[in-house]
Amino acid sequence: MKFGISYSTPHLGVDPGALMRVAKDAEELGFESFYLPEHIALQPGAKIGAMALDPSLPYGDPLECLAFVAAGTRRILLGTGVLLLPYHHPVVLAKRLATLDLLAGGRLRLLTVGVGALPGEAAAAGVDFATRGRRADEALDVLRLLWEGDETGVSHDGEFFRFADVCSFPKPTGRLPIHVGGSSPAAARRAGRRGDGYFAGGRLTPDERRRQLDLARAAAAEAGRDPEALQYTRWGSLGMSEVDVEQLAEEGVTRLVVSPSTADPAAQREELEAFAERFALGPFE
């Protein structure tokens, strides 16, 4: 089992000192990875399910934040949880992701994408909410096409994106993995068909989780991919016990992502230290 930290800018803020301190603490204590969430725009009254989102929540841009974190760390892997793929043009995004990965020394290994759940956010980005899934699928194909292309250029003629003889440099460090996050069966299928991992959403029952992991693996097999190679990431908490983690490992979970429960620096450090000691994570030298 591997363990990552999610730094919630909407709740902890975008203070550069606080962001870097948690990232450095996580790296020192032996956590594998550091994640940032994304929302590009909120509106008054926006809800995900029954949960209302305060429109003043300070969602920092995850890629900008990760570039900042990369400059002050050496080992910890970088991830998004999740990047809202339909709201980014893949030709521009391919360049941004490759550049970030290079500047980070090949540490953008846990890019996780989703499709979003807020119609108003889609409208603000100029995207038809009903087509965001198809748009995400095509964007994934475009990203791979651009990264694999050479100096002769690549072309694409799809439903949402069209270009001819395009060259995109620099390239990422090796193959850049892409994980797929979400709570829907469509997300699970997308992960199996196109992703390197599945990051299950938080609003699922145990039976739904089992069915969706089976669905992701079945979709991988149908696409001629190795279903056992699909990584399985889940949300966890810093208060989890060894028994909790062992049970999740038996369910096939390969990574747990946890979040600080407080903005107080001393209390954050204590939480991370206690968790790292409980699971013998470090320290990293």
C-alpha positions, 0 to 999 in steps of 0.5 A: 500500500502506498500513501498520498497527501491531498492538500485542499486549497479550498479549505487550507488556502493558497498560502505559499508557505503553508503549501510548501511546508506540508509538501516538505513534511509529507516528503520527509515523513515518507509519503509517496505523493502529493495531490491538488484538487481543481475547480475552475469556476464556482457559482452561488448555489452550486452543489455536488449532490447535497453538498453546497460549495461556497463560491468563495472557496479558493481553489488554486490552479493545481498545475501551478501549485504542483510546479511550485511544490516541485521546486521545493521537493526532491522525491515526492510524486505529484498528482491531481485529484482531479483535474477537470479534463473537459474544461482544458484544451488538450493541445494546450494541456499537453504542453503544460503537463509535459513541461511540469513533468520535466521541471519536476524531474519526471515526478508527475506520475499521478495525474488524475482526471475527471469530468466534473459535476457542475453544469454551471462550471461547464457552461463557464468553460464553454463546454456542453455539460452533456458531452463532457464524457465524450470530450474527456475521452477524446482529450485523453486520446489527443494527449497521448497522440501529441506526446507520442508524435515526432517532428513530422507532426500528428493529425486528429479529426474528431468530434471536438478537436481537429488539427493537422501536422502538429508537433508538441515538444517538449515531451514528458519524461518517459510515458506519462501515466494518466489515472481516471477519477470519479464515482460513476460507472462511466468513470470506471469504464474510462479508467479501464479503457484508457487509464493507468489507474482508477481513483474511486470517488468518495460517495459510493457504497461498498457494493458500488465500489466492488462493482465499479472496480470489477467494471474497470477491470472488465473494461481493461480486459475488453480493450486488450489491456492487463486489468491487473496492471490498473492501479486502484486509489481510494480516499482515506483518513489520517485516523485510519487503523492498520485493520482498516488499511489491511481490509482495503488492501484485500479489496485491491486498493494500491494507494490511499490518499489522506488529507490534513484535518486542520490548518494549524501547522503544529497540529498538521505535523503531528497528524502526519507524523502519527500516521507515518509512524503507524504505517512505518513510512519513513523518514525519507533521507 
